[in-house]
Amino acid sequence: MPIGAYNLIPSLAHQLISRQPRSVLDLGIGFGNHGAMVRQWLDLGVTPFKTTLVGVEAWTNYRSPLWSLYDIVYSMRIEEYLTSTEDLFDCILLCDVIEHFEKADGVGLLRAVANRVATGGCLIVGTPASFFEQGAVYGNELERHRSLWSEEDFQRLGFEVEIVGRASDFGGESIHATWMP
């Protein structure tokens, strides 16, 4: 969904505030909520912005006023973006995206994204902790849920994992996984 899981916000905000990245790549920005978080908690809402913020979104129908908070938004699939650049980022966000890939494709995506993390940087992944059926929301086939990721899946790939939220919450539990080179 273009809005993502709200239960990831506190842990994501904590990561951003504690790490203070100078450059952030937001993959699958949806409406652009994470851009607002970066501008609020890293740049304190003050312009000129100090953080370079790049977004990638394949479904341009999600364009909202929040997209203007990004230095640039690439309207293309994540895989296409990753093969078109060699830029490195201090922090890469892949929140509420990985579940839209088949597991093998998702592992390949995580490896490709990890290659864009600068030394001392991090890759932050957020995904539902339990599978729920989701089809082509808004007619967008990219929204279809294709896989479920577990704590162990991420740990095997070298991520530190935290479960956030509660099963009884709207949206349930989410996995917040962080990888650092």
LUMTORDREN-748403 format. One record per residue: residue number from 1; x, y, z of N, C-alpha, C, CB in turn. Coordinates in pm, whole numbers, plus 50000, padded with zeros to 5 digits. Glycine has a CB too. Example, Ala and Ser with C-alpha at 12.3 -4.5 7.8 and 13.67 -1.06 7.14 Angstrom:
<rs>
 resi    nx    ny    nz   cax   cay   caz    cx    cy    cz   cbx   cby   cbz
    1 51319 49431 50780 51230 49550 50780 51320 49670 50780 51131 49553 50905
    2 51285 49775 50708 51367 49894 50714 51290 50003 50787 51408 49940 50572
</rs>
This chain:
<rs>
 resi    nx    ny    nz   cax   cay   caz    cx    cy    cz   cbx   cby   cbz
    1 50084 49882 50000 50000 50000 50000 50088 50124 50000 49905 50000 50122
    2 50038 50230 49946 50119 50351 49938 50143 50419 50073 50055 50448 49846
    3 50076 50372 50180 50092 50436 50309 50180 50357 50404 49958 50459 50372
    4 50189 50227 50391 50274 50146 50476 50218 50125 50615 50409 50209 50488
    5 50293 50050 50695 50251 50014 50831 50291 50123 50929 50313 49878 50873
    6 50195 50174 51004 50225 50281 51100 50310 50233 51217 50096 50340 51152
    7 50306 50103 51247 50382 50054 51362 50533 50057 51339 50339 49913 51396
    8 50578 50078 51216 50721 50091 51188 50774 50231 51216 50749 50055 51044
    9 50685 50329 51227 50728 50469 51237 50820 50495 51357 50608 50559 51245
   10 50787 50452 51480 50877 50484 51591 51018 50425 51575 50817 50432 51720
   11 51028 50299 51531 51161 50240 51516 51236 50303 51400 51151 50088 51496
   12 51166 50338 51293 51229 50403 51179 51277 50543 51219 51132 50411 51059
   13 51193 50617 51290 51233 50751 51337 51355 50741 51427 51116 50820 51412
   14 51357 50643 51516 51472 50624 51606 51600 50597 51525 51446 50508 51704
   15 51591 50510 51426 51707 50479 51342 51758 50604 51272 51672 50370 51238
   16 51667 50681 51214 51707 50802 51142 51772 50904 51235 51586 50865 51073
   17 51710 50927 51350 51761 51026 51444 51897 50983 51500 51662 51046 51558
   18 51912 50856 51533 52038 50810 51593 52152 50802 51491 52019 50675 51658
   19 52121 50775 51367 52225 50759 51264 52260 50890 51193 52180 50657 51161
   20 52165 50982 51183 52185 51110 51115 52249 51095 50976 52273 51200 51201
   21 52188 51015 50888 52246 50998 50754 52241 51129 50675 52170 50888 50676
   22 52342 51151 50593 52347 51270 50507 52275 51245 50375 52492 51311 50481
   23 52257 51117 50339 52186 51084 50216 52095 50965 50242 52286 51052 50100
   24 51971 50974 50191 51871 50870 50212 51809 50836 50076 51761 50916 50314
   25 51802 50706 50048 51732 50654 49931 51608 50582 49981 51825 50559 49846
   26 51492 50626 49937 51364 50568 49977 51310 50493 49856 51263 50678 50027
   27 51308 50360 49865 51266 50275 49754 51120 50234 49772 51357 50150 49743
   28 51037 50267 49674 50894 50239 49683 50827 50341 49773 50870 50096 49737
   29 50832 50469 49736 50791 50577 49827 50641 50589 49847 50842 50707 49776
   30 50560 50527 49760 50415 50541 49777 50375 50687 49776 50369 50475 49907
   31 50302 50731 49879 50259 50870 49888 50373 50963 49930 50144 50882 49985
   32 50481 50908 49988 50595 50990 50028 50605 51016 50177 50589 51119 49957
   33 50538 50935 50258 50539 50956 50402 50679 50952 50464 50453 50853 50469
   34 50766 50864 50413 50900 50857 50469 50981 50982 50438 50974 50733 50415
   35 50951 51046 50326 51016 51172 50294 50982 51278 50398 50974 51221 50155
   36 50856 51278 50441 50815 51372 50546 50889 51342 50676 50663 51366 50568
   37 50909 51214 50706 50983 51177 50827 51127 51226 50821 50981 51023 50847
   38 51191 51207 50707 51329 51253 50692 51337 51404 50711 51386 51214 50553
   39 51249 51476 50646 51252 51622 50658 51218 51669 50799 51154 51684 50558
   40 51127 51599 50867 51088 51639 51002 51197 51607 51103 50958 51572 51043
   41 51249 51484 51102 51337 51441 51210 51485 51455 51180 51308 51300 51243
   42 51523 51465 51054 51664 51488 51023 51692 51634 50993 51707 51402 50905
   43 51604 51695 50917 51625 51834 50878 51547 51932 50966 51585 51854 50733
   44 51469 51878 51059 51391 51957 51154 51299 52057 51085 51483 52030 51249
   45 51259 52024 50964 51167 52108 50890 51226 52240 50842 51048 52136 50974
   46 51358 52253 50852 51425 52377 50816 51484 52366 50676 51536 52412 50919
   47 51463 52469 50594 51527 52472 50462 51639 52575 50466 51423 52506 50349
   48 51744 52562 50390 51762 52452 50295 51785 52321 50368 51878 52482 50200
   49 51741 52214 50303 51754 52081 50361 51901 52039 50362 51670 51978 50283
   50 51941 51968 50467 52080 51920 50475 52093 51776 50427 52130 51931 50618
   51 51982 51703 50423 51985 51562 50384 51947 51548 50237 51891 51479 50472
   52 52029 51478 50161 51992 51445 50024 51891 51332 50030 52118 51405 49938
   53 51776 51352 49970 51666 51255 49976 51623 51220 49835 51546 51312 50058
   54 51642 51093 49799 51608 51042 49667 51499 50937 49683 51734 50982 49594
   55 51398 50943 49597 51290 50846 49602 51275 50773 49470 51160 50914 49637
   56 51222 50651 49479 51193 50571 49361 51051 50515 49378 51298 50454 49341
   57 50968 50536 49277 50831 50484 49279 50788 50452 49137 50733 50586 49345
   58 50745 50329 49117 50703 50285 48984 50560 50329 48950 50714 50134 48974
   59 50476 50344 49049 50335 50373 49026 50312 50523 49046 50243 50289 49122
   60 50317 50599 48939 50310 50745 48949 50174 50797 48993 50346 50806 48817
   61 50073 50713 48992 49941 50754 49043 49946 50784 49193 49837 50646 49014
   62 50052 50742 49262 50066 50771 49405 50120 50912 49430 50158 50669 49470
   63 50157 50984 49325 50215 51118 49343 50126 51200 49436 50233 51190 49205
   64 50190 51262 49534 50119 51347 49629 50205 51470 49656 50086 51271 49761
   65 50153 51568 49729 50235 51684 49763 50363 51649 49839 50153 51781 49845
   66 50364 51535 49909 50485 51494 49983 50602 51463 49891 50454 51372 50068
   67 50575 51431 49765 50684 51404 49671 50774 51526 49656 50628 51361 49534
   68 50721 51645 49679 50801 51767 49664 50909 51778 49772 50712 51890 49669
   69 50900 51696 49876 51003 51696 49981 51130 51624 49938 50948 51632 50107
   70 51122 51547 49831 51238 51472 49780 51319 51562 49688 51192 51343 49706
   71 51451 51545 49690 51535 51618 49596 51505 51573 49454 51684 51598 49629
   72 51480 51444 49439 51442 51388 49308 51364 51259 49332 51568 51363 49217
   73 51264 51237 49249 51189 51111 49251 51201 51049 49113 51038 51132 49292
   74 51250 50926 49110 51260 50852 48984 51134 50768 48970 51388 50762 48981
   75 51064 50786 48858 50943 50710 48831 50980 50587 48749 50837 50797 48756
   76 51021 50482 48821 51062 50358 48757 51061 50248 48862 51203 50371 48692
   77 51072 50126 48815 51081 50011 48907 51213 50016 48982 51066 49876 48831
   78 51215 49965 49101 51335 49965 49185 51451 49895 49114 51307 49897 49319
   79 51423 49780 49053 51529 49704 48986 51591 49787 48874 51473 49571 48930
   80 51508 49860 48802 51556 49945 48693 51645 50057 48748 51436 50005 48614
   81 51602 50117 48857 51682 50223 48918 51820 50170 48961 51609 50283 49040
   82 51820 50055 49026 51946 50000 49079 52047 49969 48968 51919 49874 49160
   83 51998 49934 48850 52090 49906 48739 52129 50033 48664 52027 49806 48642
   84 52062 50145 48694 52091 50269 48622 52185 50363 48698 51962 50340 48593
   85 52224 50326 48819 52307 50415 48900 52410 50336 48978 52220 50497 48996
   86 52515 50405 49017 52614 50347 49108 52624 50430 49234 52751 50336 49039
   87 52528 50521 49254 52528 50607 49372 52518 50524 49499 52413 50707 49364
   88 52586 50571 49603 52581 50509 49735 52508 50602 49831 52725 50477 49787
   89 52441 50544 49930 52362 50622 50025 52395 50579 50167 52212 50605 49996
   90 52386 50675 50259 52410 50646 50401 52298 50563 50461 52426 50777 50480
   91 52179 50579 50409 52063 50504 50458 51971 50473 50341 51986 50584 50569
   92 51931 50348 50331 51834 50308 50229 51713 50249 50299 51896 50206 50128
   93 51596 50298 50262 51469 50252 50318 51399 50163 50216 51379 50371 50359
   94 51361 50045 50259 51284 49952 50177 51168 49904 50265 51373 49830 50124
   95 51074 49993 50287 50967 49967 50383 50836 49934 50311 50948 50087 50476
   96 50777 49823 50351 50652 49775 50292 50666 49755 50142 50538 49873 50322
   97 50777 49693 50103 50807 49668 49962 50842 49522 49938 50921 49757 49916
   98 50926 49463 50021 50984 49330 49994 50877 49222 49981 51082 49293 50104
   99 50764 49237 50049 50657 49137 50042 50588 49134 49906 50553 49164 50151
  100 50618 49231 49821 50560 49237 49687 50643 49161 49584 50544 49382 49643
  101 50750 49097 49630 50840 49019 49544 50831 48872 49583 50986 49070 49555
  102 50848 48783 49485 50867 48642 49516 50994 48632 49601 50878 48553 49384
  103 51003 48533 49687 51113 48524 49783 51250 48528 49714 51100 48397 49865
  104 51271 48448 49611 51402 48445 49544 51434 48582 49482 51404 48336 49434
  105 51335 48646 49423 51356 48779 49365 51385 48881 49476 51233 48824 49284
  106 51319 48865 49589 51342 48954 49703 51483 48943 49758 51243 48925 49812
  107 51534 48821 49766 51673 48801 49813 51769 48870 49715 51707 48649 49825
  108 51745 48853 49587 51827 48921 49486 51817 49072 49498 51787 48878 49347
  109 51697 49122 49524 51678 49265 49541 51755 49316 49663 51528 49298 49555
  110 51745 49244 49774 51817 49286 49895 51968 49293 49870 51788 49189 50011
  111 52020 49197 49798 52164 49198 49766 52200 49317 49678 52204 49067 49696
  112 52116 49346 49579 52141 49460 49490 52133 49591 49567 52041 49460 49373
  113 52034 49603 49655 52020 49724 49735 52139 49739 49830 51887 49721 49814
  114 52183 49629 49890 52297 49634 49983 52421 49691 49914 52327 49494 50039
  115 52435 49669 49785 52549 49722 49711 52545 49873 49697 52555 49659 49575
  116 52435 49936 49732 52421 50081 49722 52434 50150 49859 52286 50117 49660
  117 52464 50070 49964 52482 50126 50098 52627 50169 50114 52443 50023 50208
  118 52647 50295 50152 52782 50348 50173 52845 50285 50298 52778 50503 50187
  119 52974 50284 50303 53045 50235 50421 52996 50311 50544 53200 50251 50405
  120 52961 50237 50648 52908 50298 50769 52759 50326 50762 52980 50424 50798
  121 52696 50297 50648 52554 50322 50631 52469 50203 50672 52526 50357 50488
  122 52341 50208 50635 52251 50099 50672 52138 50085 50571 52194 50123 50812
  123 52085 49966 50566 51966 49932 50489 51858 49895 50589 51994 49814 50386
  124 51745 49964 50583 51634 49937 50675 51517 49880 50595 51592 50066 50752
  125 51471 49763 50636 51360 49695 50570 51245 49682 50669 51403 49556 50516
  126 51126 49713 50624 51006 49691 50704 50909 49607 50623 50941 49826 50747
  127 50847 49509 50688 50753 49421 50618 50657 49358 50720 50829 49310 50540
  128 50538 49321 50677 50446 49255 50770 50507 49125 50824 50312 49225 50700
  129 50478 49095 50952 50528 48973 51014 50438 48852 50987 50542 48993 51165
  130 50321 48876 50930 50233 48766 50893 50175 48796 50755 50119 48745 51000
  131 50146 48689 50684 50098 48706 50546 49951 48743 50547 50121 48578 50463
  132 49916 48837 50465 49775 48863 50437 49760 48887 50288 49721 48983 50521
  133 49651 48837 50236 49623 48848 50094 49604 48993 50055 49499 48765 50055
  134 49673 49033 49952 49652 49167 49897 49669 49158 49747 49751 49271 49958
  135 49571 49204 49676 49575 49200 49530 49625 49330 49471 49439 49168 49475
  136 49579 49359 49353 49622 49477 49277 49545 49601 49325 49600 49455 49125
  137 49582 49652 49442 49517 49769 49499 49528 49885 49402 49579 49806 49638
  138 49420 49959 49385 49413 50072 49291 49443 50028 49147 49510 50182 49332
  139 49431 49899 49119 49464 49848 48986 49613 49832 48964 49408 49938 48882
  140 49691 49844 49070 49837 49837 49062 49883 49695 49093 49902 49939 49161
  141 49925 49623 48991 49973 49484 49009 50096 49477 49101 50006 49422 48873
  142 50171 49584 49110 50289 49584 49197 50251 49574 49345 50373 49711 49174
  143 50125 49598 49378 50079 49592 49518 50049 49450 49565 49955 49676 49534
  144 50046 49355 49476 50011 49218 49512 50116 49161 49608 50000 49129 49385
  145 50071 49103 49720 50162 49036 49813 50201 48900 49756 50096 49019 49954
  146 50332 48875 49750 50384 48754 49688 50468 48669 49782 50465 48790 49568
  147 50504 48723 49900 50589 48646 49990 50572 48692 50134 50736 48658 49948
  148 50613 48607 50225 50618 48637 50367 50762 48620 50412 50521 48544 50450
  149 50811 48715 50486 50949 48713 50535 50948 48695 50686 51024 48843 50496
  150 51037 48610 50735 51045 48583 50878 51170 48647 50937 51045 48431 50903
  151 51173 48650 51070 51294 48696 51139 51415 48619 51091 51278 48681 51292
  152 51399 48486 51080 51510 48400 51040 51558 48430 50899 51468 48254 51050
  153 51465 48462 50808 51504 48498 50671 51602 48614 50674 51379 48534 50587
  154 51568 48716 50749 51654 48834 50755 51783 48807 50832 51579 48949 50820
  155 51774 48731 50940 51895 48700 51017 51995 48621 50933 51858 48620 51143
  156 51946 48528 50851 52036 48452 50763 52108 48543 50664 51958 48345 50687
  157 52048 48655 50631 52108 48751 50539 52192 48856 50611 51999 48818 50457
  158 52208 48842 50743 52295 48932 50819 52226 49054 50878 52404 48977 50733
  159 52094 49055 50882 52019 49167 50938 52001 49152 51088 51884 49180 50870
  160 51997 49265 51158 51948 49270 51296 51797 49289 51285 52016 49386 51381
  161 51720 49215 51366 51575 49214 51348 51504 49251 51477 51528 49076 51300
  162 51397 49328 51462 51311 49365 51572 51167 49347 51526 51339 49512 51620
  163 51082 49290 51612 50939 49281 51583 50874 49402 51649 50877 49145 51635
  164 50797 49478 51571 50731 49597 51623 50581 49582 51608 50781 49724 51552
  165 50507 49648 51694 50362 49637 51692 50316 49513 51766 50311 49635 51548
  166 50186 49493 51768 50125 49377 51832 50029 49311 51734 50052 49416 51964
  167 50011 49182 51751 49920 49110 51662 49780 49169 51667 49916 48961 51699
  168 49741 49225 51782 49606 49280 51797 49592 49419 51737 49568 49285 51944
  169 49704 49482 51700 49698 49616 51639 49639 49608 51499 49839 49679 51633
  170 49580 49718 51456 49540 49728 51315 49667 49713 51232 49466 49865 51284
  171 49669 49620 51140 49789 49595 51060 49880 49489 51120 49866 49722 51043
  172 49858 49455 51247 49937 49348 51309 50082 49385 51335 49933 49227 51223
  173 50161 49281 51356 50304 49300 51382 50378 49323 51251 50362 49178 51456
  174 50490 49392 51261 50578 49412 51147 50720 49374 51186 50572 49558 51096
  175 50798 49341 51087 50940 49315 51106 51017 49439 51063 50988 49188 51026
  176 51105 49484 51151 51196 49595 51121 51335 49534 51120 51183 49715 51226
  177 51396 49526 51003 51527 49462 50988 51628 49566 50941 51519 49344 50888
  178 51747 49565 51003 51851 49661 50968 51978 49584 50931 51878 49759 51085
  179 52039 49623 50821 52164 49563 50776 52267 49674 50760 52145 49486 50642
  180 52389 49647 50808 52499 49741 50796 52620 49669 50737 52534 49806 50933
  181 52685 49730 50636 52803 49663 50578 52919 49656 50676 52847 49736 50451
</rs>
